[in-house]
Structures are given as structure tokens and as C-alpha cells.
Amino acid sequence: QVQLVESGGGLVQPGGSLRLSCAASVSIFSINAMGWFRQNPGKERELVASISNGGNTNYADSVKGRFTISTDNAKNTVYLQMNSLKPEDTAIYYCNTYNGRRWSDYWGQGTQVTVSS
């Protein structure tokens, strides 16, 4: 199965920016789609953004205009650029793979994002 390692989280003030990275153990071009999810304790995991291997992107309404998902196929890495961060963006962020039918049951360790003054 594909191994995923997320990084780039941290503590940032409201209005600030962060860029998350997700390194995959295989060529991401061979994967139907990649996505970024986030989760807080006691809450459902939420799909934040996704990108197909054709470059089509989708975003949750709560992050549209602020977050951008992109890929670097040469590095087998997917990024999430997060701008104008809000306290409600605080969560553990995970990346995942989509095989055309469903998201994978495998999750990496995630990376913590905390937005606070």
C-alpha cells in the first residue's frame, strides 16, 4: 500500500499562512486522486481539498479562496498552501489517496495545524 508522510504543520497566528507537504512512496501520477483531510477530536474527518491526476481540484466551501492544493509529480508530493488562516482551521491534517471508487483506509500520522494568537 502507499505510504504517506505529512509535514509542515505548526502554530500560526490568525491571518497567517502555512504550506503542508505529503510525500508518497509511489508515483502519485499513477494515483487517481489525492486529497487533504482534517480532523479534530470527537469530530468526523473532513475532506478539505482534492486533486485528480488530471489536475482537477475541489475544495470544501469553508476553505475556498484560501487554500490551494497542488502536486509535484517529480517529487511524488502533494501540497496544501493555506492562507488567511482562521482559528477554526485548527486540526490535524492528513493526506490520502483515491482509487477511483473510494478513499484509502490507510492514514499517515498527520500534521498538527494550530491557528491561535
Secondary structure, 3 states (H helix, E strand, C coil): CCCEEEECCEEECCCCCEEEEEEECCCHHHCCEEEEEEECCCCCCEEEEEEECCCCEEECCCCCCCEEEEEECCCCEEEEEECCCCHHHCEEEEEEEECCCCECCCCCCCEEEEECC
